[in-house]
Amino acid sequence: MPLTKTDAMLHYNLGVFGEAGYAVPNWSNDVGSLSPTILELVDLTGQNLFLMMHHEDVDLRLPPSINTCKRVHKLYLRLASILAGRSIPPGQNNMETKHVRPGGEIFRVYPVPYFKVRNRFMKQWAGWILMLLAEAMQHTENRKEVEISTSFAGEIGQYMTRVYRNMAIELFRKVKEEAEKDGFVLTEADFTAYNPAEFFTSTEMVDTVPRLDRVFTEDRLELLREGIPVTELPDLKPWPTNLTNFYELTREDATLGISPTTVREAGAVTEAPIIPPPPGP
């Protein structure tokens, strides 16, 4: 059973999918859950991200089509309804069982194009959603058998909220103050009026033809579409050009294996890191 040694999103480096830069969320050593809600949330989000990231928009540097924007909109509303509808505030009694216990399940992941995605909006959104999935898979509340808390809902929901606000502000020209209001949602009139060519630069509206040999058929994606239990995956590592590898090769300091004694001998005058002062009012 693979146990990851990093919290970075993982490179699904298997065959053509590895070459195409596919990724999966990082479950760390938390392979499953007792929480039906978290299991459902991870599976539902993973499936939606999988379908969204196999749309033609992913291969184009142009602003996403209205189809993709509507899919993001619906996913945001769907996740919001689950998190808001099922979360329990601290002062409310949690539902508890007396004689039964859930058996628990192993998380499934749905590998998606990420590291070589050409569309900057969709790559950013996918990054936030992969972080959402990793946070949910590693969250302490996977031990809870029935409920999720409002704290969990806030921690997990913030990623999808960031995706939605980014889309509203940068693609639909909503002002930040409006997009950050509680209950904000795009309207049908907003979608009908969608026309990024009005305010994007001419450079952003022109692209070259992407490579076409990585447009996989439904049959080729069948195994990935079914979801892969994390316990059945081989050892996966971060993307080859991650920062850890770079710093290990080019820098030496106390955070990369140099002992405090060596630092002192080199002339360091402090025994511990100095915390920066807080910002002013």
Backbone as a ProteinNet text record, in pm:
[ID]
protein_1_A
[PRIMARY]
MPLTKTDAMLHYNLGVFGEAGYAVPNWSNDVGSLSPTILELVDLTGQNLFLMMHHEDVDLRLPPSINTCKRVHKLYLRLASILAGRSIPPGQNNMETKHVRPGGEIFRVYPVPYFKVRNRFMKQWAGWILMLLAEAMQHTENRKEVEISTSFAGEIGQYMTRVYRNMAIELFRKVKEEAEKDGFVLTEADFTAYNPAEFFTSTEMVDTVPRLDRVFTEDRLELLREGIPVTELPDLKPWPTNLTNFYELTREDATLGISPTTVREAGAVTEAPIIPPPPGP
[TERTIARY]
84.9	0	88.1	67.3	153.7	121.6	225	211.4	294.2	231.5	304.3	389	500.8	591	595.1	486.4	476.4	330.2	303.6	166.2	135.1	230.7	206.2	112.7	37.8	-43.7	48.5	-2.2	81.8	69.8	181.9	188.1	144.1	35.8	-11.5	73.8	191.7	294.3	285.6	175.1	154.6	128.6	220.5	202.1	176.9	83.1	55	-2.2	-67.3	-125.8	-17	89.2	202.5	267	284	343.1	255.5	125.2	32.5	17.2	87	84.5	-38.1	-89.3	-206.5	-168.5	-268.6	-245.8	-359.8	-330.9	-433.7	-412.2	-518.5	-501.1	-417.3	-356.3	-266.4	-341.3	-356.7	-425.8	-332.3	-201.1	-100	-107.8	-125.3	-142.6	-285.5	-378.9	-520.1	-597.6	-606.3	-655.4	-807.1	-874.9	-1018.7	-1088.2	-1219.4	-1300.5	-1415.1	-1458.3	-1580.7	-1699.2	-1673.2	-1777.4	-1844.5	-1972.6	-2041.5	-2043.8	-2055.6	-2061.5	-1928.6	-1817.5	-1686.7	-1657.4	-1692	-1673.1	-1752.9	-1877.3	-1960.8	-1904.6	-1861.8	-1808	-1683.6	-1592	-1468.4	-1500.3	-1592.1	-1625.1	-1697.8	-1794.7	-1871.5	-1782.3	-1697.3	-1608.2	-1507	-1450.7	-1353.5	-1411.5	-1533.1	-1597.1	-1624.3	-1673.2	-1702	-1575.1	-1468.1	-1341.6	-1289.4	-1304.1	-1259.2	-1326.8	-1456.1	-1529	-1495.5	-1482.3	-1450.6	-1312.2	-1215.6	-1078.5	-1053	-1154.2	-1142.1	-1225.1	-1261.8	-1331.1	-1228	-1266.4	-1174.4	-1116.8	-1186.7	-1136.8	-999.5	-972.6	-847	-726.2	-740.3	-627.6	-609.3	-696.9	-692.6	-655.3	-573.4	-535.1	-641.9	-748.6	-856.7	-935.9	-1012.8	-1099.5	-1194.3	-1228.5	-1317.6	-1451.9	-1511.7	-1642.3	-1751.8	-1867.9	-1980.7	-2019.3	-1996	-2027.2	-1948.6	-1818.3	-1734	-1775.1	-1804.4	-1845.6	-1973.4	-2066.5	-2190.7	-2165.4	-2069.1	-2035.6	-1973.8	-1887	-1829	-1939.1	-2031.1	-2143.9	-2226.2	-2258.6	-2341.6	-2266.5	-2137.4	-2059.4	-2050.8	-2032.5	-2027.7	-2158.6	-2271.5	-2401.1	-2424	-2379.3	-2398	-2317.9	-2190.9	-2108.1	-2157	-2200	-2250.8	-2374.2	-2460.1	-2581.9	-2548.4	-2447.5	-2406.9	-2343.3	-2248.8	-2176	-2266.3	-2349.9	-2438.2	-2551.7	-2601	-2717	-2685.2	-2561.8	-2529.9	-2439.5	-2380.6	-2286.6	-2361.3	-2302	-2363.4	-2278.9	-2340.1	-2263.8	-2222.6	-2122.3	-2068.9	-2173.1	-2271.6	-2368.8	-2483.8	-2484.8	-2595.2	-2550.5	-2639.6	-2606.1	-2580.9	-2478.5	-2449.7	-2532.4	-2577.7	-2644.3	-2540.6	-2578	-2487.4	-2556.6	-2477.8	-2531.3	-2517.4	-2594.7	-2587.1	-2529.6	-2572.3	-2532.8	-2457.9	-2449.9	-2391	-2274.6	-2190	-2076.7	-2062.8	-2030.7	-2006.8	-1879.5	-1880	-1763	-1647	-1675.6	-1569.5	-1540.8	-1484.5	-1450.3	-1316.5	-1253.6	-1129.4	-1163	-1087.2	-1107.7	-1075.2	-1151.4	-1121.7	-1075.9	-980.8	-935.4	-958.4	-975.9	-1002	-892.2	-787.8	-675.4	-720.8	-665.5	-705.8	-583.3	-596.5	-488.9	-465.6	-340.6	-312.6	-180.6	-69.9	61.4	91.8	31.4	56.9	-65.9	-162.8	-284	-249.7	-301.3	-268.4	-360.6	-482.6	-577.2	-547.4	-503.5	-456.6	-569.6	-690.6	-802.6	-833.6	-842.8	-881.9	-772.3	-646.9	-539.6	-546	-570.9	-581.5	-699.4	-814.2	-932.6	-908.8	-847.8	-819.9	-726.1	-627.4	-535.5	-608.5	-700.1	-776.2	-865.1	-926.3	-1015.9	-937	-818.3	-732.8	-691.1	-669.5	-638.9	-760.5	-879	-1002.9	-1012.3	-987	-996.2	-893.9	-770.4	-666.6	-700.4	-749.7	-788	-899.2	-997.4	-1108.8	-1060.2	-971.2	-921.7	-835.2	-765.6	-676	-740	-863.7	-925.3	-955.1	-940.4	-966.2	-1107.2	-1202.8	-1341.6	-1374.3	-1275.9	-1298	-1323.5	-1290.7	-1321.9	-1467.6	-1532.5	-1671.2	-1762.6	-1861.3	-1938.9	-2065.9	-2114.7	-2241.3	-2231.3	-2185.6	-2195.5	-2065.3	-2080.3	-1966.6	-1995.5	-1891.9	-1908.8	-1908.3	-1953.5	-1946.1	-1799.6	-1712.2	-1569.3	-1516.5	-1553.3	-1514	-1569.3	-1695.3	-1758.8	-1685	-1643.4	-1571.4	-1433.7	-1362.2	-1227	-1228.2	-1322.9	-1329.2	-1394.5	-1498.9	-1573.1	-1496	-1393.1	-1320.7	-1254.5	-1214.8	-1147.5	-1244.8	-1363.7	-1461.7	-1514	-1523.8	-1563.3	-1460.6	-1332.5	-1227.3	-1237.7	-1266.7	-1284.6	-1398	-1509.3	-1628.4	-1607.3	-1545.7	-1521.1	-1422	-1319.8	-1223.8	-1293.1	-1380.3	-1454.3	-1544.4	-1614.3	-1707.1	-1635	-1519.9	-1447.9	-1373.2	-1301	-1213.4	-1281.1	-1388.8	-1456.3	-1591	-1655.2	-1786.5	-1782.8	-1661.6	-1638.3	-1717.4	-1739.9	-1803.3	-1698.5	-1738.7	-1643.9	-1622.7	-1505	-1468.7	-1567.6	-1609.5	-1699.7	-1832.4	-1879.8	-2005.7	-1986.6	-1876.1	-1853	-1827.1	-1781.2	-1749.4	-1866.9	-1979	-2095.9	-2150.8	-2198.8	-2262.5	-2383.8	-2395	-2509.7	-2495.4	-2378.8	-2360.7	-2369.1	-2437	-2444.3	-2465.8	-2406.6	-2426.8	-2568.8	-2622.9	-2760.2	-2760.5	-2876	-2889.6	-2854.9	-2888.7	-2854.4	-2703.4	-2629.6	-2483.4	-2428.6	-2481.7	-2433.3	-2467.8	-2585.6	-2626.6	-2537.4	-2493.3	-2410.7	-2261.8	-2223.2	-2080.9	-2011.7	-1908.3	-1833.2	-1695.5	-1602.2	-1469.4	-1391.3	-1426.9	-1355.8	-1369.9	-1469.7	-1490.5	-1380	-1314.8	-1216.9	-1084.6	-1074.6	-946.5	-862.2	-731.2	-643.7	-652.8	-614.1	-618.1	-525.1	-414.4	-320.9	-388.2	-469.5	-536.3	-645.5	-689.5	-798.8	-749.1	-618	-559.7	-472.7	-474.9	-396.8	-351.1	-247.5	-204.5	-279	-278.4	-345.2	-264.6	-327.8	-255	-227.9	-140.8	-117.3	-244.8	-272.8	-400.7	-389.4	-268	-250.8	-282.6	-317.4	-354.9	-502.8	-579.8	-725.4	-772.9	-790.8	-818.1	-966.4	-994.1	-1131.7	-1194.2	-1325.9	-1398.2	-1350.7	-1323.2	-1276.4	-1138.2	-1052.1	-916.5	-920.8	-1022.3	-1034.1	-1120.6	-1166.3	-1265.5	-1218.9	-1097.3	-1045.5	-1037.7	-990	-978.2	-1115.5	-1210.9	-1346.1	-1417	-1380.5	-1441.7	-1388.4	-1276.8	-1214.1	-1124.1	-1008.3	-909.2	-892.7	-916.1	-891.1	-744.8	-720.8	-584	-490.6	-546.2	-463.1	-416.5	-472.2	-433.2	-337.7	-298.3	-205.9	-61.1	28.3	171.2	225.1	352.8	415.2	408.7	348	338.9	419.8	476.9	560.3	508.8	556.4	519.1	571.5	525.5	572.3	724.4	794.3	942.1	1008.3	945.8	1010.2	956.5	941.6	890.9	1004	968.9	1067.2	1160.1	1109.3	1193.1	1317.6	1299.4	1413.6	1513.9	1463	1550.7	1636.3	1572.3	1646.2	1742.5	1703.6	1795	1923.7	1912.3	2028.4	2111.6	2050.7	2119.5	2148	2084.4	2102.8	2129.4	2203.3	2228.3	2196.2	2107	2078.2	2018.2	1978.6	1933.7	1804.3	1726.5	1599.9	1618.3	1737.2	1759.6	1868.3	1872.4	1960.4	2088.9	2114.5	2234.7	2203.8	2287	2258.1	2277	2210.9	2230.1	2376.2	2451.6	2593.1	2669.1	2640.6	2707.9	2674.9	2549.6	2509.7	2584.8	2595.1	2666.4	2813.4	2871.2	3011.8	3033.9	2928.4	2940.5	2924.5	2896.5	2890	2750.8	2651.3	2515.9	2510	2434.3	2430	2298.2	2199.4	2070.4	2054.9	1984.4	1960.5	1830.1	1740	1609.8	1565.9	1472.9	1421.8	1356.8	1369.9	1311.1	1176.6	1071	938.1	925.6	882.8	866.8	762.2	777.1	675.8	542.8	433.3	302.1	286.5	199.2	176.6	108.2	128.4	65.1	-82.4	-151.1	-295.2	-326.2
-120	0	124.6	215.3	333	434.8	488.4	598.5	714	826.9	939.9	1004.8	1065.1	1132.8	1281.8	1332.6	1473.7	1513.4	1642.2	1690.8	1760	1759.7	1818	1727.8	1786.1	1702.4	1608.2	1491.4	1384.8	1368.3	1337.4	1312.6	1169.4	1152.7	1019.4	972.7	924.4	898	754.7	726.1	594.2	607.6	556.4	551.7	686.9	688.4	811.5	920	879	977.8	1050.4	980.5	1045.4	1146	1107.7	1199	1322	1304	1415.1	1503.1	1469.2	1554.5	1538.9	1417.3	1393.5	1402.5	1433.5	1449.9	1387.9	1354.8	1311.5	1387.1	1402	1467.9	1381.4	1444.6	1374.4	1333.4	1202.7	1151.8	1131.4	1152.1	1128.5	981.7	955.9	817.4	791	876.4	864.6	805.6	673.8	606.1	592.1	615.4	595.1	677.6	653.2	735.5	653.4	692.4	639.4	731.2	848.4	949.2	933.7	895.5	885.2	1016.5	1128	1257.8	1293.2	1270.6	1302.4	1210.6	1083.3	991.1	1037.2	1078.3	1126.4	1254.6	1344.5	1472.5	1452.5	1366.3	1339.9	1275.9	1180	1110.1	1202.3	1276.8	1367.1	1475	1534	1639.7	1583.3	1465.5	1404.1	1372.5	1320.9	1288.4	1414.3	1518.1	1642.5	1706.1	1705	1760.6	1680.1	1548.6	1461.6	1500.2	1516.3	1550	1691.5	1783.6	1921.4	1931.7	1854.7	1864.5	1780.2	1710.3	1641.6	1710.7	1834.5	1915.7	1983.6	2015.9	2077.7	2209.8	2280	2408	2395	2278.9	2257.7	2277.2	2240.6	2246.2	2382.1	2475.9	2606.5	2715.7	2809.8	2922.3	3031.6	3012.9	3110.8	3106.6	3211.8	3205.9	3086.6	3023.7	2907.6	2940.7	2842	2860.4	2872	2915.6	2928.5	2792.2	2684.6	2549.4	2518	2547.8	2522	2610.6	2735.8	2826.9	2777.8	2726	2675.4	2549.1	2466.9	2347.5	2386.4	2486.1	2535.2	2590.4	2665.2	2723.5	2614.6	2509.4	2401.8	2322.7	2300.6	2228.8	2310.6	2440.6	2527.6	2518.3	2527	2520.3	2382.6	2279	2142.8	2120.6	2160	2142.3	2231.5	2351.9	2443	2384.3	2320.9	2263.2	2147.9	2067.7	1956.9	2010	2102.1	2151.6	2233.3	2318.2	2399.9	2317.5	2221.5	2144.3	2036.6	1985.5	1873	1908.8	2026.1	2060.7	2101.3	2067.6	2091.3	2192.2	2298.9	2397.3	2339.9	2402.2	2346.7	2330.6	2417.6	2412.9	2317.4	2245.7	2153.9	2009.3	1929.3	1788.8	1716.4	1632.9	1548.4	1420.5	1373.3	1242.5	1134.4	1039.4	932.2	796.4	694.8	559.4	490.6	383.2	308.7	169	100	-39.8	-67.2	29	3.2	97.7	57.8	138.6	126.4	235.2	223	143.3	70.1	-11.3	69	186.9	267.4	223	312.3	282.6	345.8	289.8	344.2	457.7	565.8	676.4	632.7	683	666.7	800.5	797.6	920.1	907.2	1021.7	1029.2	1115.2	1052	1129.1	1227.5	1348.2	1453.7	1521.2	1574.5	1657.6	1777.6	1807.4	1924.1	1990.3	1918.5	1981.4	2042.4	1991.5	2045.8	2113.5	2145.4	2211.7	2350.5	2384.5	2511.6	2625.1	2592.9	2696.5	2738.6	2862.4	2906.6	2913.1	2946	2950.1	2809.9	2716	2580.8	2510.7	2543.1	2485.9	2540.1	2668.8	2727.3	2668.3	2659.3	2602.5	2457.8	2380	2239.9	2228.4	2318.7	2317.4	2338.5	2434.4	2459.5	2340.5	2279	2166	2042.8	2021.6	1912.3	1935.1	2060	2091.6	2064	2099.3	2069.3	1919.4	1838.7	1693.8	1641.4	1691.3	1647	1685.2	1806.1	1849.1	1760.5	1727.7	1643.8	1503	1448.7	1312.2	1303	1410.9	1408.4	1464.8	1507.8	1578.9	1486	1540.8	1465.6	1408.7	1477.7	1434.7	1309.5	1252.5	1121.4	1015.3	1043.4	951.6	963.4	1073.2	1091.9	1005	943.7	839.7	890	1006.3	1054	1198.9	1286.2	1429	1487.6	1606.2	1694.5	1826.2	1896.3	2021.3	2141	2254.1	2378.1	2417.6	2378.3	2404.6	2329.7	2202.5	2123.7	2187.9	2226.1	2286	2411.7	2493.2	2615.3	2587.9	2491.8	2460.2	2403.3	2315.6	2251.8	2343.9	2413.8	2497.9	2617.8	2661.9	2782.5	2767.4	2645.2	2624.6	2642.2	2584.3	2599.5	2742.2	2805.3	2946.6	3031.5	3001.7	3075.6	3055.7	2933.7	2906.5	2992.2	2992	3062.3	3212.9	3267.1	3411.3	3451.6	3369	3398.9	3404	3308.4	3306.8	3429.6	3463.1	3575.7	3708.1	3726.4	3853.8	3866.9	3763.2	3775.3	3743.6	3666.5	3632.4	3701.5	3737.8	3802.5	3947	3994.5	4134.7	4181.8	4092.5	4132	4198	4299.9	4364	4272.9	4283.2	4192.9	4201.2	4322.7	4340.2	4267.2	4269.3	4199.8	4048.4	4000.2	3855.9	3794	3875.2	3822.2	3827.9	3879.6	3884.2	3744.1	3717.9	3589.1	3570.2	3452.7	3423.4	3471.1	3528.1	3574.6	3458	3479.6	3378.3	3448	3393.9	3447.3	3415.7	3503.7	3486.8	3439.4	3401.6	3360.4	3475.7	3599	3716.4	3731.3	3700.2	3705.6	3607.7	3487.2	3386.9	3425.3	3480.2	3521.5	3632.9	3722.2	3836.5	3803.2	3680.2	3641.7	3666.6	3749.8	3781.4	3833.6	3744.1	3788	3865.7	3854	3927.4	4078.5	4121.8	4264.1	4327	4247.7	4307.5	4231.6	4114	4045.3	4106.7	4095.1	4148.4	4062	4119	4043.1	3922	3935	3822.4	3704.8	3734.3	3627.7	3558.8	3622.8	3566.8	3491.8	3473.1	3400.3	3288.4	3172.3	3059.3	2975.8	2896	2798.4	2667.2	2579.7	2450.4	2362.6	2309.8	2223	2086.7	2008.2	1872.3	1790.2	1707	1636.2	1489.6	1442.7	1300.8	1270.8	1373.4	1351.5	1375.3	1370.5	1375.6	1230.9	1182.7	1040.7	1009	890.8	848.2	804.7	791.8	745.9	607.7	520.1	385.1	389.4	480.1	490.4	541.5	619.8	679.9	597.1	481.2	405.3	372.2	322.1	285.4	406.8	519.5	640.7	693.1	681.2	732.9	656.3	529.8	449.7	487.1	557.2	589.7	477.5	512	412.6	419.9	309.3	309.7	345	432	479.6	366.8	261.1	148.2	62.7	87.9	11.4	88.5	207.1	287.9	252	264.6	247	367.9	366.5	483.6	602	710.5	830.9	941.4	1028	1137.4	1269.9	1382.6	1512.8	1527.9	1629.5	1663	1679.1	1626.3	1624.9	1759.4	1867.9	1999	2071.6	2000.6	2066.9	2138.7	2228.8	2315.2	2239.4	2132.7	2058	2004.1	1943.7	1890.3	2000.2	2116.1	2226.4	2271.5	2293.6	2343.8	2239.1	2111.6	2008	2003.7	2035.9	2031.2	2158.2	2270.8	2398.7	2472.9	2434.3	2512	2421	2474.4	2403.8	2496.5	2452.4	2528.7	2435	2487.3	2403.4	2329.5	2380.2	2313.9	2196.2	2175.1	2067	1971.3	1948.1	1843.7	1891.5	2023	2073.2	2090.5	2036.3	2038.4	2178.1	2208	2338	2364.5	2256.9	2273.9	2330	2275.2	2322.7	2468.8	2506.4	2645.2	2737.8	2696	2781	2794.8	2683.1	2687.6	2777.4	2791.4	2876.7	3023.3	3052.8	3192.5	3243.2	3152.9	3197	3243.5	3347.6	3403.2	3373.9	3320.2	3291.4	3142.1	3102.5	2960.7	2911.8	3001.4	2962.8	3065.9	3028.7	3126.8	3244.1	3360.3	3481.5	3505.3	3514.4	3537.4	3684.6	3714.5	3854.3	3924	4054.9	4129	4131.9	4144.9	4151.2	4279	4276.8	4400.6	4506.8	4629.6	4739.9	4749.8	4838.9	4853.8	4910.9
0	0	0	-96.7	-104.1	4.3	67.3	162	108.6	85.9	30.4	137.3	97.8	191.4	163.5	111.8	77.9	86.3	97.2	92.1	-40.1	-132.2	-264.2	-344	-437	-524.6	-602	-635.7	-687.4	-838.3	-899	-1042.7	-1069.9	-1144.8	-1183	-1300.7	-1266.4	-1367.4	-1420.6	-1487.6	-1546.2	-1696.1	-1776.1	-1920.6	-1982.7	-2076.3	-2149.9	-2060.1	-1951.5	-1861.4	-1781.3	-1750.2	-1685.4	-1777.5	-1904.1	-2002.7	-2025.3	-2011.1	-2032.7	-1908.5	-1798.4	-1679.7	-1592.6	-1578.9	-1495.2	-1346.5	-1263	-1119.7	-1040.1	-915.1	-820.3	-689.5	-608.1	-477.9	-385.8	-288.2	-197.2	-70.2	-50.1	67.6	186	166.7	269.3	313.2	442.5	487	531.8	487.9	525.2	407.7	404	283.5	279	391	391.4	495.3	511.6	601.5	659.5	778.7	838.1	811.3	752.4	733.2	596.5	593.5	464.7	387.8	460.5	393.3	328.3	397.5	340.1	221.8	233.7	121.7	0.3	22.5	-88	-147.5	-60.5	-105.6	-191.8	-147.8	-222.2	-356.9	-357.2	-481.4	-578.9	-530.9	-616.4	-677.1	-593.8	-642.8	-741.9	-710.4	-800	-935.8	-939.6	-1067.7	-1149.2	-1083.8	-1154.7	-1209.6	-1128.8	-1176.2	-1293.9	-1288.5	-1396.7	-1528.4	-1526.8	-1649.4	-1696.9	-1602.9	-1638.9	-1703.3	-1650.8	-1699.9	-1824.7	-1873	-2001.5	-2109	-2082	-2181.2	-2271.1	-2390.8	-2487.8	-2439	-2350.4	-2299.9	-2233.8	-2174.9	-2103.4	-2194.3	-2321.5	-2415.1	-2480.8	-2452.7	-2518.9	-2419.7	-2465.9	-2379.6	-2376.2	-2449.1	-2452.7	-2322	-2291.8	-2174.2	-2184.2	-2073.4	-2077.9	-2142.1	-2205.8	-2268.5	-2162.7	-2205	-2112.7	-2056.8	-2134.3	-2086.2	-1959.3	-1962.3	-1844.8	-1728.5	-1755.4	-1648.1	-1580.1	-1658.5	-1599.9	-1517.3	-1560.2	-1481.9	-1347.3	-1348.5	-1222.8	-1132.9	-1191.2	-1118	-1049.5	-1124.7	-1068.2	-961.2	-982.2	-881	-753.1	-766.1	-648.7	-569.8	-638.7	-571.3	-508.8	-579	-527	-398.9	-400.4	-281.1	-167.3	-201.7	-98.7	-31.1	-109.2	-51.1	43.1	8.3	95.9	223.6	210	326.8	419.4	361.1	444.2	503.5	427	471.5	572.7	573.6	662	779.4	779.6	886.6	1013.4	1127.3	1258	1335.7	1385.8	1464.8	1599.4	1664.6	1789.9	1900.1	1905.6	2014.7	1992.9	1881.6	1851.3	1871.6	1933.5	1955.7	1823.4	1824.6	1709.3	1716.9	1602.7	1598.1	1629.9	1716.5	1755.6	1741.2	1710.5	1703	1838.7	1859.9	1985.1	1964.8	1860.5	1843	1713.3	1625.8	1493.4	1467.8	1377.5	1334.6	1184.6	1115.8	971.6	945	835.5	803.1	749	698	637.1	494.7	417.3	278.9	243.5	140.8	87.3	-9.1	-4.8	-98.9	-241.5	-335.6	-477.4	-534.6	-623.1	-689.2	-840.3	-904.1	-1047.3	-1110.7	-1165.2	-1221.2	-1328.5	-1323.9	-1417.6	-1479.1	-1600.4	-1655.5	-1564.6	-1534.8	-1451.2	-1486.2	-1475.2	-1482.5	-1619	-1724.5	-1857.9	-1918.4	-1835.3	-1883.7	-1937.4	-2053.6	-2117.4	-2073	-2033	-1992.2	-1848.5	-1831.6	-1699.1	-1597	-1640.7	-1546.6	-1495.5	-1588.2	-1549.4	-1470.1	-1498.8	-1416.9	-1274.6	-1260.4	-1126.8	-1051.7	-1118.7	-1053.6	-1012.5	-1102.5	-1071.3	-951.9	-943.4	-830.1	-699.2	-696	-573	-538.1	-639.7	-613.1	-569.8	-626.3	-579.2	-434	-396	-256	-167.3	-216.1	-143.8	-115.1	-219	-204.1	-103.3	-112.8	-20.5	123.5	143.5	278.6	333.9	250.7	296.5	330	247.5	270.1	395.8	429.3	544.1	671.6	663.8	775.6	893	1014.3	1137.1	1141.9	1081.1	1092.4	1010.6	944.1	882.6	989.2	1113.7	1224.6	1266.9	1239.3	1281.8	1196.7	1259.6	1193.6	1125.7	1165.8	1109.9	1062.3	1150.2	1122.9	1066.7	1008	980.9	1052.3	1091.3	1164.9	1071	1122.6	1045.5	1022.9	1115.5	1096.9	975.7	963	845.4	718.3	721.3	604.3	559.7	657	623.1	566.5	627.5	581	439.9	410.9	280.4	176.9	219.4	126.1	75.6	151.2	110.6	-26.9	-61.9	-190.7	-307.1	-294.1	-401.9	-407.5	-291	-289.6	-363.5	-345.9	-415.5	-567.2	-609.3	-752.5	-808.5	-738.3	-787.6	-791.1	-687.8	-685.6	-794.2	-815.2	-921.1	-1056.3	-1081.4	-1207.7	-1220.2	-1112.4	-1117	-1140.7	-1076.1	-1085.8	-1218.2	-1257.6	-1374.4	-1507.2	-1504.4	-1630.1	-1645.9	-1535.1	-1543.4	-1494.1	-1461.4	-1426.8	-1304.9	-1211.1	-1085.9	-997.3	-923.5	-832.4	-712.5	-651.2	-543	-427.1	-392.3	-278.3	-302	-424.7	-456.3	-452.3	-511.7	-519.8	-382.7	-286	-152.9	-55.8	-99.9	-12.5	9.9	130.8	159.6	69.3	12.4	-72.6	-215.8	-251.6	-389.3	-486	-597.7	-701.6	-836.1	-939.8	-1074.2	-1121.6	-1202.5	-1250.4	-1395.3	-1441.8	-1581.4	-1675	-1632.3	-1713.3	-1724.7	-1618.2	-1622.3	-1725.5	-1727	-1821.2	-1965.5	-1985.2	-2119.8	-2172.9	-2084.5	-2124.7	-2131.4	-2103.5	-2098.4	-2232.5	-2229.3	-2351.2	-2313	-2280.5	-2235	-2339.7	-2467.4	-2571.5	-2554.3	-2477.6	-2455.6	-2371.1	-2285.5	-2194.4	-2187.9	-2248.4	-2255.8	-2366.8	-2355	-2459.9	-2584.8	-2697.1	-2822.9	-2816.4	-2744.2	-2728.9	-2659.2	-2557.6	-2482.9	-2563.4	-2671.1	-2750.5	-2873.8	-2883.5	-2997.4	-2943	-3008.8	-2960.8	-3079.5	-3056.4	-3155.8	-3133	-3231.7	-3218.3	-3122.5	-3019	-2925.5	-2987.5	-2924.4	-2973.3	-2954	-3053	-3056.9	-3015.1	-2988.7	-2955.5	-2809.5	-2731.9	-2592.4	-2568.5	-2676.5	-2665.2	-2657.3	-2535.8	-2514.5	-2533.6	-2586.9	-2607.7	-2475.2	-2477.2	-2358.5	-2315.3	-2412.4	-2378.2	-2313.5	-2361.7	-2306	-2161.9	-2131.4	-1998.4	-1902.9	-1949.3	-1873.2	-1731.6	-1716.8	-1584.9	-1493.7	-1547	-1467	-1427.4	-1519.4	-1494.2	-1383.5	-1364.6	-1258.5	-1120.8	-1117.6	-990.6	-944.3	-890.2	-848.9	-697.2	-626.1	-481	-453.8	-358.9	-336.1	-292.8	-234.5	-192.6	-310.7	-428.4	-546.8	-637	-593.5	-672.7	-639.3	-736.7	-707.1	-632.1	-598.6	-536.5	-631.7	-587.1	-668.7	-603	-684	-634	-689.1	-634.2	-690.3	-833.2	-898.8	-1033.6	-1032.2	-1132.5	-1129.5	-1105.3	-1148.3	-1132.9	-1009.9	-897.8	-777.9	-704.6	-616	-550.4	-457	-393.8	-299.9	-368.6	-485.4	-559.4	-592.9	-633.5	-670.9	-552.8	-436.8	-321.2	-264.6	-272	-223.8	-306	-433.4	-521.8	-518	-481.2	-497.2	-367.6	-256	-133.6	-14	81	204.9	321.7	408.1	528.8	632.8	745.7	857.3	825.4	730.4	700.6	606.6	554.1	458.6	506.2	636.3	686.7	751.3	758	824.5	973.8	1059.4	1203.2	1261.3	1374.2	1440.4	1475.5	1510.7	1543.7	1425.8	1308.3	1187.3	1161.6	1188	1166	1260.1	1387.7	1483.6	1446	1401.3	1363.6	1243.1	1162.4	1044.1	1078.3	1206.2	1246.7	1275.7	1282.8	1312.8	1457.3	1485.3	1620.4	1689.3	1620.6	1682.7	1700	1805.5	1833.8	1773.9	1736.5	1682.9	1580.5	1492	1396.1	1466.7	1409.3	1465.7	1398.8	1480.7	1425.8	1387.3	1265.3	1224.6	1311.6	1329.8	1408.2	1335.8	1410.9	1345.6	1266.3	1165.8	1088	1172.5	1134.5	1207	1178.4	1248.8	1229.4	1092.5
[MASK]
+++++++++++++++++++++++++++++++++++++++++++++++++++++++++++++++++++++++++++++++++++++++++++++++++++++++++++++++++++++++++++++++++++++++++++++++++++++++++++++++++++++++++++++++++++++++++++++++++++++++++++++++++++++++++++++++++++++++++++++++++++++++++++++++++++++++++++++++++++++++++

